[in-house]
C-alpha cells in the first residue's frame, strides 16, 4: 500500500512516499481505508523519537485519520465493514490502510464531510475534553488560549466561544489574531509586540482569567498562571515551544488555583464511551454551525511531507489535512 514512510528515527530527511505492507487486524482491531488524515505537532515528535511512545521504522507517521472500515479482527463488536469512522493512534494514519484498536475509533455520521471530520478528531477532541471535562468551563467565564491560531488552540477558541466563554486568544502575529477573531475571540493579544501580562489585565482587570488553555509551555506558562483568578484552572495541553516550564508551587497555593493535565489519548482509552459522547455533541455543534474547523492547507499523500514542514516552521493556522484517498471528500 502507498504510504508516507519514515525509514529512520530522528531523521526528517528520511520521510518519503513509498510502500508498506498492508495491515492485518489482530484481536480487537479494525483496518480503515483512510480517506483523510491530519498532521499534528506530535507527528514531528514521533519522527524525532521525542514522543511518549516509539514507532519502529519503517513506519507511516500520522496520529489521526478518517475513513471506511475494510476488515475486522476477532472480537470486534462495535463496527462493521463499510462503517464511516474516525480513529487515533500513535502512528500509521498517513497510509492508504491503517490498523487501529477498536476502542480508539468512533463512528462518523453520514452527513459530516470527511475533511471536516479529519480536521476535528484530535484538535477538537482534545479541546472539547479539556474545556468540558477538565476545566468545567461555564458560560460567562473568561478563557485565555495560548497559541490561539494553532491546531488545538484554534479549536479551543472555536469551542470556548460556542460554550459562551469570553475568549482571549494569544498569538504571534496579526494575521493569526484575525483568524481567532473570526472564530469568536472577543479579544486578541499579539505577544510578539505586546506584553502578555499587561494585555491580559487590560481585558479582565486584576481579578484574572478563569481558565488558561496552554498547548505552548515555555516562558508564557508562568505568566499565564500568574494571570489566573482565584480558583482558576490552568490546562496543561502540550509544549509546542519545546520547553517544559517549571512552575513555582506557591502560585497554585496562593491563588487556590488548579494545574490540570489534559491527555486526550489516555482519555479516549480509559473513557471511550464518554469520548464518543463528546464526538456526538461536537458533530451536532457542526450541524448547527456553532463551530467550524479551519483548514489552512490540504495535500495529497505524496506531498504530505510539505504539511509536516509547515508545522515545523510554525506556519499553520488551524489544521493541515492530507487527502489519502482519491475519492470524494463527502
LUMTI-625349 format. One record per residue: residue in three letters; x, y, z of N, C-alpha, C in turn. Coordinates in steps of 0.05 Angstrom, whole numbers, plus 5000, padded with zeros to 4 digits. Atoms other than C-alpha are relative to their C-alpha. Example, Ala and Ser with C-alpha at 12.3 -4.5 7.8 and 13.67 -1.06 7.14 Angstrom:
<Ala <5018 4976 5000> <5246 4910 5156> <5018 5024 5000>>
<Ser <4984 4976 4999> <5273 4979 5143> <4985 5022 5014>>
***
This chain:
<Unk <5017 4976 5000> <5000 5000 5000> <5018 5025 5000>>
<Unk <4985 4975 5000> <5022 5072 4989> <4999 5013 5028>>
<Unk <4998 4987 4974> <5045 5110 5050> <5022 5021 4999>>
<Unk <4978 4982 4995> <5088 5167 5073> <5018 4985 5020>>
<Unk <4984 5018 4985> <5146 5127 5101> <5023 5014 5015>>
<Unk <4977 4991 4984> <5194 5145 5157> <5019 4975 5003>>
<Unk <4983 5023 5000> <5253 5098 5147> <5022 5002 5021>>
<Unk <4979 4997 4980> <5299 5126 5201> <4991 5019 5022>>
<Unk <5008 4984 4977> <5281 5151 5270> <5020 5023 5004>>
<Unk <4984 4977 4995> <5306 5221 5284> <5009 5015 4975>>
<Unk <4991 4987 5024> <5317 5239 5211> <4975 5009 4984>>
<Unk <5022 4989 5015> <5266 5285 5180> <5004 4996 4970>>
<Unk <4994 5004 5028> <5301 5275 5113> <4992 4972 4990>>
<Unk <5007 5028 5008> <5282 5201 5113> <4971 4996 4994>>
<Unk <5029 5002 5005> <5208 5216 5104> <4994 5004 4971>>
<Unk <5006 4999 5029> <5188 5200 5032> <4976 4982 4994>>
<Unk <5021 5018 5009> <5129 5170 4995> <5012 4972 4993>>
<Unk <4990 5026 5006> <5136 5095 4989> <4978 4979 5004>>
<Unk <5018 5022 4997> <5105 5027 5001> <5005 4986 5027>>
<Unk <4999 5016 4975> <5089 4989 5066> <4981 4976 4997>>
<Unk <5019 5023 5001> <5056 4921 5076> <4972 5008 5010>>
<Unk <5028 4995 4991> <4980 4924 5082> <4996 4987 5027>>
<Unk <5004 5011 4973> <4959 4914 5155> <4979 4978 5001>>
<Unk <5019 5021 4994> <4923 4852 5181> <4990 5004 5028>>
<Unk <5009 4994 4973> <4878 4864 5241> <5003 4976 5019>>
<Unk <4998 5020 4979> <4891 4826 5306> <4975 5002 5017>>
<Unk <5023 5000 4982> <4843 4814 5364> <4993 5028 5008>>
<Unk <5010 4974 4991> <4801 4876 5377> <5009 5023 4983>>
<Unk <4990 4979 5017> <4828 4915 5318> <4983 5002 4974>>
<Unk <5013 4996 5026> <4798 4945 5255> <5020 5013 4980>>
<Unk <4984 4987 5021> <4830 4964 5189> <4982 5020 4985>>
<Unk <5014 4978 5012> <4809 5030 5158> <5013 5007 4973>>
<Unk <4991 4988 5025> <4815 5051 5085> <4999 5031 5004>>
<Unk <4999 4972 4992> <4838 5122 5101> <4992 5018 4977>>
<Unk <5008 4980 5019> <4804 5179 5065> <5017 5026 5004>>
<Unk <4985 4976 4992> <4836 5238 5101> <5015 4995 5026>>
<Unk <4986 4998 4975> <4889 5247 5154> <5006 5029 5006>>
<Unk <4991 4973 4992> <4912 5309 5192> <5027 4997 5013>>
<Unk <4974 5001 4988> <4982 5326 5213> <5000 5016 5026>>
<Unk <4999 4988 4973> <4999 5345 5285> <5029 5005 5009>>
<Unk <4974 4995 4989> <5057 5373 5324> <5012 4974 5011>>
<Unk <4990 5025 4988> <5062 5305 5358> <5013 4982 4978>>
<Unk <4987 5016 5021> <5079 5274 5290> <5029 5007 4997>>
<Unk <4972 4991 5001> <5143 5315 5290> <5015 4987 5023>>
<Unk <4987 5012 4977> <5159 5288 5359> <5004 4970 4996>>
<Unk <4997 5028 5006> <5146 5216 5337> <5024 4995 4981>>
<Unk <4978 5002 5020> <5193 5225 5277> <5027 5004 5013>>
<Unk <4975 4994 4987> <5247 5253 5322> <5006 4983 5025>>
<Unk <4998 5017 4977> <5237 5200 5376> <4999 5016 5026>>
<Unk <5003 4983 4976> <5216 5253 5426> <4972 4997 5012>>
<Unk <5028 5003 4990> <5144 5228 5438> <5000 4979 5022>>
<Unk <5002 5019 4978> <5119 5186 5496> <5001 4971 4991>>
<Unk <5001 5027 5010> <5112 5125 5451> <5017 4999 4974>>
<Unk <4981 5003 5022> <5162 5099 5399> <4988 4982 4979>>
<Unk <5008 5017 5024> <5147 5072 5329> <5026 4991 4987>>
<Unk <4976 5011 5011> <5198 5026 5298> <4999 5003 4969>>
<Unk <4999 4996 5029> <5219 5044 5226> <5003 4973 4986>>
<Unk <5014 4979 5014> <5198 5036 5173> <4971 5001 5008>>
<Unk <5028 4996 4992> <5130 5065 5191> <4989 5025 4987>>
<Unk <5013 4975 5009> <5080 5116 5168> <4993 5017 5024>>
<Unk <5009 4982 4979> <5071 5176 5213> <4970 5004 4998>>
<Unk <5029 4994 5001> <5001 5202 5228> <4985 4989 5024>>
<Unk <5014 5008 4975> <4963 5201 5294> <4970 4998 4996>>
<Unk <5029 4999 5002> <4893 5211 5266> <4992 4998 4970>>
<Unk <5010 5002 5027> <4852 5195 5205> <4970 4992 5000>>
<Unk <5028 5007 5003> <4782 5183 5179> <4998 4983 4975>>
<Unk <5003 5017 5024> <4757 5130 5130> <4979 4979 5004>>
<Unk <5020 5021 5001> <4718 5067 5118> <5012 4974 5010>>
<Unk <4991 5026 4989> <4725 5002 5157> <5000 4979 4977>>
<Unk <4998 5020 5022> <4750 4949 5108> <5004 4972 5010>>
<Unk <4998 5027 4989> <4765 4890 5154> <5000 5002 5031>>
<Unk <5002 5001 4971> <4755 4868 5226> <5016 4977 5012>>
<Unk <4987 5022 4986> <4797 4828 5274> <4980 4985 5018>>
<Unk <5018 5015 4983> <4768 4775 5320> <4991 5016 5024>>
<Unk <5010 4988 4976> <4724 4800 5376> <4990 5029 4998>>
<Unk <5011 4972 5004> <4705 4868 5346> <4970 4999 4999>>
<Unk <5029 5000 4998> <4633 4883 5363> <4987 5026 4993>>
<Unk <5012 4974 5003> <4623 4957 5354> <5000 5011 4972>>
<Unk <4998 4990 5027> <4638 4963 5280> <4995 4978 4980>>
<Unk <5004 5019 5022> <4621 4931 5213> <5015 5011 4976>>
<Unk <4987 4992 5025> <4656 4932 5146> <4981 5020 4986>>
<Unk <5015 4979 5014> <4634 4995 5109> <4993 5023 5018>>
<Unk <5006 4978 4982> <4625 5038 5171> <5019 5024 4995>>
<Unk <4984 4976 5001> <4649 5110 5168> <5011 5006 5028>>
<Unk <4988 4997 4973> <4698 5122 5226> <5022 5021 5000>>
<Unk <4976 4985 4994> <4749 5168 5255> <5016 4985 5021>>
<Unk <4983 5016 4982> <4808 5140 5294> <5025 5015 5007>>
<Unk <4974 4989 4991> <4871 5157 5332> <5019 4977 5007>>
<Unk <4979 5019 4993> <4936 5121 5344> <5026 5015 5004>>
<Unk <4974 4986 4997> <5010 5135 5354> <5015 5004 4974>>
<Unk <4989 4997 5027> <5028 5128 5280> <4983 4983 4981>>
<Unk <5013 5017 5020> <5003 5098 5215> <4979 5012 4983>>
<Unk <5024 4989 5014> <4948 5145 5191> <5007 5011 4972>>
<Unk <4992 4989 5026> <4989 5173 5132> <5006 4977 4981>>
<Unk <4998 5023 5017> <4977 5110 5092> <4973 4993 4989>>
<Unk <5026 5007 5012> <4923 5080 5048> <4983 4983 5019>>
<Unk <5014 5016 4981> <4905 5030 5102> <5013 5003 5028>>
<Unk <4990 4995 4973> <4911 5036 5178> <4986 4981 5019>>
<Unk <5011 5019 4981> <4901 4985 5233> <5000 5014 5028>>
<Unk <5002 4987 4974> <4875 5013 5300> <4984 4983 5019>>
<Unk <5016 5013 4980> <4846 4988 5365> <4971 5009 4998>>
<Unk <5029 4993 5001> <4770 4985 5366> <4994 5023 5019>>
<Unk <5005 4979 4981> <4770 5029 5428> <5008 5028 4992>>
<Unk <4989 4974 5009> <4807 5084 5391> <4986 5010 4975>>
<Unk <5015 4991 5023> <4755 5091 5336> <4971 5007 5008>>
<Unk <5028 4993 4995> <4686 5123 5334> <4987 5006 4974>>
<Unk <5015 4997 5025> <4631 5130 5282> <4999 5029 4992>>
<Unk <5004 4973 5011> <4626 5190 5236> <4974 4999 4985>>
<Unk <5026 5000 5014> <4555 5207 5214> <5002 5005 4970>>
<Unk <5000 4998 5029> <4538 5205 5140> <5000 5029 4991>>
<Unk <5003 4972 5009> <4523 5280 5138> <5024 5018 5008>>
<Unk <4975 4985 4994> <4593 5300 5164> <5021 4994 4979>>
<Unk <4980 5004 5022> <4643 5310 5107> <5026 4989 5011>>
<Unk <4975 5012 4992> <4708 5272 5110> <5020 5021 5010>>
<Unk <4980 4980 4992> <4751 5334 5112> <4993 5014 5026>>
<Unk <5008 4988 4975> <4710 5365 5168> <5007 4981 5023>>
<Unk <4995 5019 4978> <4715 5301 5210> <5030 4997 5005>>
<Unk <4971 5002 4996> <4790 5297 5197> <5012 5024 5014>>
<Unk <4990 4975 4987> <4801 5369 5219> <4993 5000 5029>>
<Unk <5010 4999 4972> <4763 5355 5284> <5013 4980 5019>>
<Unk <4997 5023 4983> <4787 5289 5310> <5018 5005 5025>>
<Unk <4983 4996 4976> <4847 5304 5355> <4998 5029 5011>>
<Unk <4999 4973 4991> <4847 5380 5357> <4974 5007 5015>>
<Unk <5025 4994 4987> <4773 5388 5373> <4994 4980 5022>>
<Unk <5003 5019 4979> <4771 5324 5413> <5015 5008 5025>>
<Unk <4984 4991 4977> <4827 5349 5457> <4988 5025 5013>>
<Unk <5009 4975 4989> <4799 5419 5465> <4973 4997 5013>>
<Unk <5026 5003 4988> <4728 5397 5479> <5002 4985 5027>>
<Unk <4994 5015 4975> <4752 5346 5531> <5012 5019 5021>>
<Unk <4987 4982 4981> <4796 5399 5562> <4981 5020 5012>>
<Unk <5017 4979 4990> <4743 5453 5567> <4975 4988 5014>>
<Unk <5024 5011 4987> <4684 5407 5585> <5007 4983 5025>>
<Unk <4995 5017 4978> <4712 5352 5629> <5022 5010 5019>>
<Unk <4978 4992 4983> <4777 5382 5655> <4998 5027 5013>>
<Unk <5003 4973 4990> <4761 5456 5663> <4972 5005 5011>>
<Unk <5028 4994 4994> <4685 5451 5671> <4993 5029 4994>>
<Unk <5004 4972 5009> <4682 5517 5632> <4971 5007 5000>>
<Unk <5027 4991 4998> <4619 5556 5645> <4996 5025 4982>>
<Unk <5007 4976 5015> <4583 5607 5602> <5004 5025 5017>>
<Unk <4994 4975 4986> <4606 5677 5621> <5027 5001 5012>>
<Unk <4973 5000 4989> <4674 5655 5646> <5020 5010 4979>>
<Unk <4979 4991 5019> <4738 5682 5615> <5020 4977 4995>>
<Unk <4982 5021 5009> <4784 5636 5575> <5023 5012 4985>>
<Unk <4976 4991 5014> <4855 5653 5555> <5011 4976 4985>>
<Unk <4989 5021 5016> <4881 5610 5497> <5027 5008 4990>>
<Unk <4973 4996 5011> <4956 5609 5485> <5003 4985 4974>>
<Unk <4998 5012 5026> <4976 5593 5414> <4973 4997 4986>>
<Unk <5028 5002 5008> <4906 5610 5393> <4994 4994 4971>>
<Unk <5005 5006 5029> <4915 5601 5318> <5010 4973 4992>>
<Unk <4991 5026 5006> <4947 5532 5321> <4977 4980 4998>>
<Unk <5021 5020 5004> <4910 5466 5312> <4982 4998 5024>>
<Unk <5017 5002 4976> <4886 5455 5384> <4992 5027 5010>>
<Unk <5007 4973 4990> <4888 5529 5400> <4976 5011 4986>>
<Unk <5023 4989 5014> <4841 5549 5345> <4974 4984 5006>>
<Unk <5023 5015 4991> <4795 5492 5365> <4990 5009 5027>>
<Unk <5008 4990 4973> <4795 5518 5437> <4986 5027 4998>>
<Unk <5014 4974 5004> <4777 5588 5413> <4972 4995 4989>>
<Unk <5026 5006 5013> <4721 5560 5369> <4980 4988 5021>>
<Unk <5017 5013 4981> <4693 5514 5423> <4994 5018 5024>>
<Unk <5004 4982 4978> <4703 5563 5480> <4979 5021 4995>>
<Unk <5020 4980 5008> <4664 5616 5443> <4972 4987 4998>>
<Unk <5026 5013 5002> <4608 5566 5428> <4989 4993 5027>>
<Unk <5009 5006 4973> <4605 5548 5502> <4993 5025 5016>>
<Unk <5008 4976 4987> <4593 5621 5519> <5021 5014 5016>>
<Unk <4978 4987 4985> <4661 5640 5547> <5008 5026 4986>>
<Unk <4987 4977 5011> <4694 5707 5537> <5029 4992 4994>>
<Unk <4975 5012 5008> <4754 5684 5497> <5021 5022 4993>>
<Unk <4977 4983 5006> <4822 5719 5496> <5020 4981 4986>>
<Unk <4981 5017 5014> <4869 5690 5443> <5027 5013 4998>>
<Unk <4973 4990 5001> <4944 5700 5449> <5014 4987 4976>>
<Unk <4988 5010 5024> <4981 5693 5383> <5026 5015 4994>>
<Unk <4974 4988 5006> <5046 5712 5349> <5000 5019 4976>>
<Unk <5001 4982 5023> <5022 5754 5290> <4972 5011 4997>>
<Unk <5026 4987 5004> <4966 5800 5268> <4981 4983 4983>>
<Unk <5018 5016 5016> <4940 5752 5215> <4989 4977 5016>>
<Unk <5010 5020 4983> <4934 5698 5267> <4979 5011 5019>>
<Unk <5020 4987 4983> <4897 5747 5312> <4974 5003 4985>>
<Unk <5024 4997 5016> <4848 5760 5255> <4985 4973 4997>>
<Unk <5013 5026 5001> <4835 5685 5248> <4985 4994 5026>>
<Unk <5013 5006 4974> <4819 5679 5322> <4976 5018 5004>>
<Unk <5024 4982 4999> <4772 5739 5318> <4978 4988 4984>>
<Unk <5020 5013 5017> <4736 5704 5261> <4987 4976 5014>>
<Unk <5010 5024 4986> <4729 5642 5306> <4984 5007 5025>>
<Unk <5017 4992 4977> <4696 5682 5361> <5015 5012 5024>>
<Unk <4986 4987 4978> <4752 5710 5405> <4992 5029 5002>>
<Unk <5007 4972 4996> <4729 5775 5436> <5024 5018 5002>>
<Unk <4975 4984 4997> <4800 5798 5449> <5023 4983 4989>>
<Unk <4976 5014 5009> <4867 5781 5418> <5025 5015 5010>>
<Unk <4975 4989 4990> <4938 5792 5442> <5022 4990 4981>>
<Unk <4977 5008 5016> <4998 5792 5395> <5025 5002 5019>>
<Unk <4979 5000 4980> <5052 5771 5444> <5028 5005 4988>>
<Unk <4975 4992 5012> <5106 5787 5393> <5005 5030 5003>>
<Unk <4998 4971 4999> <5091 5861 5401> <4988 5011 5026>>
<Unk <5013 4991 4976> <5051 5865 5467> <5010 4984 5024>>
<Unk <4993 5014 4975> <5067 5848 5539> <4976 4983 5008>>
<Unk <5023 5018 4995> <5024 5787 5554> <4986 5006 5026>>
<Unk <5013 4995 4974> <5011 5801 5628> <4984 5026 5000>>
<Unk <5015 4974 5000> <4992 5874 5617> <4976 4998 4982>>
<Unk <5023 5002 5019> <4947 5857 5558> <4978 4984 5013>>
<Unk <5021 5016 4987> <4910 5803 5598> <4986 5017 5021>>
<Unk <5012 4984 4979> <4899 5851 5656> <4982 5022 4988>>
<Unk <5016 4979 5012> <4873 5904 5608> <4972 4989 4993>>
<Unk <5026 5011 5008> <4817 5856 5587> <4984 4990 5024>>
<Unk <5015 5013 4978> <4799 5823 5654> <5004 5014 5026>>
<Unk <4995 4986 4975> <4826 5871 5706> <5017 4983 5019>>
<Unk <4983 5013 4980> <4861 5850 5770> <4990 4973 5009>>
<Unk <5012 5025 4991> <4814 5792 5782> <5011 4976 4986>>
<Unk <4988 5022 5014> <4847 5749 5729> <4981 4985 4983>>
<Unk <5016 5017 5018> <4823 5698 5679> <4991 4974 5014>>
<Unk <5010 5024 4987> <4782 5637 5699> <5014 4975 4991>>
<Unk <4988 5024 5011> <4814 5586 5652> <5022 5008 4981>>
<Unk <4978 4998 5020> <4881 5583 5615> <5002 4974 4985>>
<Unk <4996 5023 5017> <4886 5535 5556> <5029 5003 4989>>
<Unk <4972 4997 5005> <4961 5522 5547> <5012 4977 4985>>
<Unk <4986 5020 5016> <4988 5480 5489> <5029 5008 4993>>
<Unk <4974 4988 5008> <5052 5522 5486> <5023 4994 5019>>
<Unk <4979 5004 4980> <5091 5516 5551> <5020 5023 4998>>
<Unk <4979 4979 5001> <5156 5555 5558> <4994 5022 5019>>
<Unk <5001 4977 4982> <5161 5624 5589> <4971 5010 5004>>
<Unk <5027 4989 4998> <5088 5641 5574> <4983 4986 5021>>
<Unk <5017 5015 4982> <5061 5588 5620> <4999 5013 5028>>
<Unk <5000 4987 4974> <5083 5622 5685> <4985 5026 4999>>
<Unk <5014 4975 5003> <5059 5689 5660> <4970 4996 5000>>
<Unk <5029 5005 5001> <4991 5660 5644> <4989 4990 5027>>
<Unk <5010 5010 4974> <4986 5623 5710> <4998 5023 5020>>
<Unk <5001 4977 4982> <5002 5687 5748> <4976 5018 4994>>
<Unk <5023 4984 5008> <4943 5718 5710> <4974 4986 5006>>
<Unk <5025 5014 4993> <4893 5667 5736> <4985 5014 5023>>
<Unk <5017 4991 4978> <4835 5686 5781> <5002 4981 5023>>
<Unk <5003 5018 4978> <4821 5657 5849> <4984 4975 4990>>
<Unk <5011 5026 5009> <4803 5583 5837> <5001 4997 4970>>
<Unk <4996 5003 5029> <4826 5590 5765> <5011 4972 4994>>
<Unk <4991 5026 5010> <4844 5529 5723> <5019 5004 4977>>
<Unk <4980 4999 5021> <4907 5523 5681> <5002 4973 4987>>
<Unk <5000 5025 5014> <4901 5469 5629> <5027 4995 4986>>
<Unk <4974 5007 5012> <4967 5436 5610> <4994 4981 4977>>
<Unk <5008 5015 5024> <4956 5412 5539> <5024 4990 4984>>
<Unk <4976 5008 5015> <5026 5409 5508> <5022 5021 5003>>
<Unk <4976 4983 4998> <5093 5442 5498> <5011 5006 4972>>
<Unk <4992 4994 5027> <5096 5468 5427> <5025 5017 4998>>
<Unk <4976 4983 5000> <5150 5517 5447> <5026 4983 5002>>
<Unk <4977 5017 4996> <5196 5458 5461> <5011 5000 5028>>
<Unk <4990 4997 4973> <5205 5478 5533> <4978 4993 5020>>
<Unk <5018 5006 4978> <5171 5445 5593> <5006 5018 5023>>
<Unk <4994 4980 4979> <5164 5500 5645> <5001 4988 5028>>
<Unk <5000 5006 4971> <5178 5496 5719> <4985 5021 5014>>
<Unk <5018 4981 4987> <5123 5529 5758> <5005 5002 5030>>
<Unk <4997 4998 4971> <5135 5557 5828> <4975 4990 5014>>
<Unk <5023 5014 4989> <5089 5514 5871> <4985 5017 5020>>
<Unk <5015 4983 4983> <5070 5572 5916> <4977 5014 4985>>
<Unk <5021 4986 5016> <5028 5601 5859> <4973 4986 5002>>
<Unk <5026 5013 4996> <4973 5548 5860> <4989 5003 5028>>
<Unk <5008 4997 4972> <4972 5554 5936> <4988 5027 5005>>
<Unk <5009 4973 4995> <4964 5629 5937> <4974 5007 4986>>
<Unk <5024 4994 5016> <4910 5630 5883> <4978 4980 5004>>
<Unk <5020 5021 4998> <4873 5568 5905> <4994 4989 4972>>
<Unk <5004 5007 5028> <4883 5550 5832> <5009 4971 4994>>
<Unk <4994 5028 5008> <4888 5483 5796> <5017 4999 4975>>
<Unk <4984 5006 5024> <4941 5459 5748> <4989 4973 4990>>
<Unk <5016 5023 5009> <4902 5408 5706> <5012 4989 4974>>
<Unk <4989 5013 5023> <4933 5358 5658> <4978 4991 4981>>
<Unk <5018 5008 5022> <4899 5344 5591> <5015 4981 4981>>
<Unk <4988 5019 5019> <4919 5280 5554> <4977 4985 4987>>
<Unk <5023 5010 5014> <4864 5265 5505> <5003 4970 4993>>
<Unk <4995 5028 5008> <4896 5200 5482> <4994 4980 5023>>
<Unk <5007 5017 4977> <4891 5170 5552> <4971 5001 5006>>
<Unk <5029 4997 4996> <4821 5197 5559> <4984 4981 4981>>
<Unk <5015 5017 5019> <4798 5160 5496> <5003 4971 5007>>
<Unk <4995 5028 4993> <4830 5095 5520> <4985 4993 5026>>
<Unk <5012 5006 4973> <4803 5100 5592> <4970 5005 5001>>
<Unk <5029 4993 4999> <4735 5131 5578> <4989 5001 4971>>
<Unk <5009 4999 5028> <4716 5111 5506> <4971 5008 4997>>
<Unk <5028 4993 5003> <4642 5118 5518> <4996 5030 5003>>
<Unk <5002 4971 4995> <4650 5189 5545> <5011 5015 4975>>
<Unk <4988 4988 5023> <4695 5205 5486> <4980 5000 4976>>
<Unk <5019 5002 5022> <4642 5181 5437> <4977 5019 5004>>
<Unk <5021 4980 4995> <4590 5224 5472> <5010 5028 4993>>
<Unk <4988 4974 5008> <4637 5284 5463> <4999 5003 4970>>
<Unk <5000 4998 5030> <4643 5268 5389> <4972 5005 4990>>
<Unk <5027 4996 5009> <4568 5264 5381> <4991 5029 5005>>
<Unk <5008 4972 4993> <4559 5331 5416> <5014 5020 4981>>
<Unk <4986 4982 5018> <4612 5363 5372> <4989 4999 4971>>
<Unk <5012 5002 5026> <4581 5336 5308> <4974 5016 4999>>
<Unk <5024 4984 4999> <4516 5368 5330> <5007 5029 4999>>
<Unk <4992 4972 5001> <4553 5433 5341> <5008 5008 4971>>
<Unk <4994 4995 5028> <4579 5428 5269> <4974 5004 4984>>
<Unk <5025 4998 5015> <4509 5417 5243> <4986 5026 5005>>
<Unk <5013 4975 4993> <4483 5478 5280> <5018 5024 4994>>
<Unk <4981 4979 5007> <4544 5518 5256> <5010 5015 5024>>
<Unk <4989 4988 4975> <4564 5533 5328> <5031 4999 4999>>
<Unk <4971 5002 5004> <4635 5510 5310> <5005 4995 4970>>
<Unk <4992 5004 5029> <4672 5509 5243> <5030 4998 4998>>
<Unk <4971 5004 5001> <4741 5478 5238> <5013 5015 4976>>
<Unk <4985 4986 5021> <4793 5518 5199> <5022 4982 4989>>
<Unk <4979 5016 5014> <4837 5483 5147> <5017 5020 4985>>
<Unk <4982 4981 5013> <4897 5523 5125> <5012 4989 4974>>
<Unk <4988 5012 5024> <4923 5473 5073> <4992 4971 4999>>
<Unk <5005 5029 5005> <4909 5405 5042> <5020 4990 4980>>
<Unk <4981 5011 5018> <4959 5360 5008> <4992 4971 4993>>
<Unk <5003 5029 5007> <4957 5293 4971> <5021 4985 5016>>
<Unk <4983 5017 4984> <4992 5234 5004> <5030 5004 4992>>
<Unk <4972 4998 5009> <5055 5241 4961> <5013 5026 5008>>
<Unk <4989 4974 4992> <5062 5314 4983> <4996 5005 5030>>
<Unk <5006 4997 4971> <5045 5301 5057> <5023 5012 5016>>
<Unk <4977 4989 4985> <5115 5319 5079> <4999 5030 5001>>
<Unk <5002 4971 5000> <5100 5391 5060> <4983 5010 5024>>
<Unk <5016 4993 4977> <5047 5393 5114> <5016 4999 5026>>
<Unk <4983 5002 4976> <5097 5369 5166> <5020 5022 5001>>
<Unk <4981 4978 5001> <5146 5421 5142> <4987 5027 5009>>
<Unk <5015 4976 4992> <5093 5475 5151> <4998 5001 5031>>
<Unk <5002 5001 4971> <5083 5452 5223> <5027 5007 5012>>
<Unk <4973 4996 4989> <5158 5452 5236> <5008 5030 4998>>
<Unk <4993 4971 5003> <5163 5524 5210> <4979 5018 5014>>
<Unk <5021 4986 4986> <5102 5544 5252> <4984 5019 4982>>
<Unk <5016 4985 5019> <5064 5568 5191> <4971 4993 4999>>
<Unk <5027 5011 5001> <5000 5531 5206> <4980 5018 5015>>
<Unk <5023 4988 4987> <4934 5566 5222> <4977 4981 4998>>
<Unk <5020 5021 5001> <4882 5516 5242> <5012 4973 4994>>
<Unk <4991 5027 5006> <4892 5447 5211> <5012 4997 4973>>
<Unk <4989 5009 5026> <4933 5416 5155> <4990 4972 4995>>
<Unk <5011 5026 5006> <4899 5357 5121> <5016 4986 4977>>
<Unk <4988 5016 5021> <4925 5301 5076> <4978 4983 4988>>
<Unk <5019 5016 5014> <4879 5271 5023> <5014 4973 4993>>
<Unk <4987 5026 5005> <4898 5198 5025> <4987 4985 4977>>
<Unk <5015 5013 5022> <4843 5170 4980> <4996 5021 4978>>
<Unk <5006 4982 5022> <4830 5199 4911> <4970 5003 4997>>
<Unk <5029 4999 5002> <4755 5191 4924> <4989 5027 5010>>
<Unk <5014 4975 4992> <4704 5244 4944> <5005 5007 5029>>
<Unk <4997 4991 4973> <4711 5286 5006> <4974 4998 5016>>
<Unk <5025 5002 4986> <4639 5273 5024> <4993 4972 5006>>
***
